[in-house]
Amino acid sequence: MSATSHTECSASTSVGGAMFEIGSFKPSPNLEKLMLTLASVLRERAGDIIVRGFTDSRAYKGNSFDNWQLSTARAHSSLKLLV
């Protein structure tokens, strides 16, 4: 994992595999491990945390989700791992 601090935010990037399977909001085992580690570090710090969900640029229209809904579900899944 690498982290970059900016004036308004910090961005972290995971390495070592996909964070989610294509079309899924279920976190991969690598992401679960990463988020639990990140949560333990963030508990030590004051301030607000913003979690944003993203998808790739491929058009996605599943039975339950479009890209916007999928990115929202991914953000919620990640947030659950942090708290």
C-alpha positions as CSV (number, residue, x, y, z in Angstrom):
1,M,0.0,0.0,0.0
2,S,1.2,3.5,-0.7
3,A,-0.3,6.7,0.7
4,T,-0.1,10.2,-0.5
5,S,-1.0,13.3,1.5
6,H,-2.4,16.4,-0.1
7,T,-3.7,19.7,1.3
8,E,-7.3,18.5,1.2
9,C,-7.0,14.7,1.3
10,S,-4.9,11.6,1.4
11,A,-5.1,9.0,-1.3
12,S,-4.1,5.4,-0.8
13,T,-3.6,2.8,-3.4
14,S,-3.6,-1.0,-2.9
15,V,-1.2,-3.2,-4.7
16,G,-1.3,-7.0,-5.1
17,G,-4.5,-7.7,-6.9
18,A,-8.0,-6.5,-7.5
19,M,-9.9,-4.9,-4.7
20,F,-13.2,-6.1,-6.0
21,E,-14.2,-8.7,-8.7
22,I,-15.7,-7.2,-11.9
23,G,-19.3,-6.3,-11.2
24,S,-19.1,-7.1,-7.5
25,F,-19.1,-5.0,-4.3
26,K,-17.8,-7.9,-2.1
27,P,-14.2,-6.9,-1.0
28,S,-11.4,-9.2,-2.0
29,P,-9.4,-10.9,0.8
30,N,-6.5,-8.5,0.0
31,L,-8.8,-5.5,0.4
32,E,-10.2,-6.8,3.7
33,K,-6.7,-7.1,5.1
34,L,-5.7,-3.7,3.8
35,M,-8.7,-1.9,5.2
36,L,-8.4,-3.6,8.6
37,T,-4.8,-2.5,8.8
38,L,-5.7,1.0,7.6
39,A,-8.5,1.2,10.2
40,S,-6.0,0.4,13.1
41,V,-3.8,3.3,11.9
42,L,-6.7,5.7,11.4
43,R,-8.0,5.1,14.9
44,E,-4.9,6.8,16.2
45,R,-5.6,10.0,14.2
46,A,-8.1,12.8,14.6
47,G,-10.1,14.1,11.7
48,D,-12.8,13.1,9.2
49,I,-12.5,10.3,6.7
50,I,-14.1,10.3,3.3
51,V,-14.6,7.0,1.5
52,R,-15.3,7.2,-2.2
53,G,-16.2,4.3,-4.5
54,F,-15.0,3.9,-8.0
55,T,-15.5,1.5,-10.9
56,D,-13.6,1.1,-14.1
57,S,-14.6,2.8,-17.4
58,R,-16.4,-0.2,-18.8
59,A,-20.1,0.3,-19.1
60,Y,-21.8,-1.9,-16.5
61,K,-25.5,-2.7,-16.3
62,G,-26.2,-5.7,-14.1
63,N,-29.4,-7.1,-12.8
64,S,-29.1,-4.9,-9.6
65,F,-26.6,-2.2,-10.3
66,D,-25.4,0.3,-12.8
67,N,-21.8,1.8,-12.5
68,W,-23.0,4.6,-10.1
69,Q,-24.8,2.2,-7.8
70,L,-21.9,-0.3,-7.9
71,S,-19.4,2.4,-6.9
72,T,-21.7,3.4,-4.1
73,A,-22.0,-0.2,-2.9
74,R,-18.2,-0.5,-3.0
75,A,-17.7,2.6,-0.9
76,H,-20.2,1.3,1.7
77,S,-18.4,-2.1,1.8
78,S,-15.1,-0.4,2.4
79,L,-16.6,1.8,5.0
80,K,-17.9,-1.2,6.9
81,L,-14.4,-2.6,7.1
82,L,-13.1,0.7,8.6
83,V,-15.6,1.0,11.4
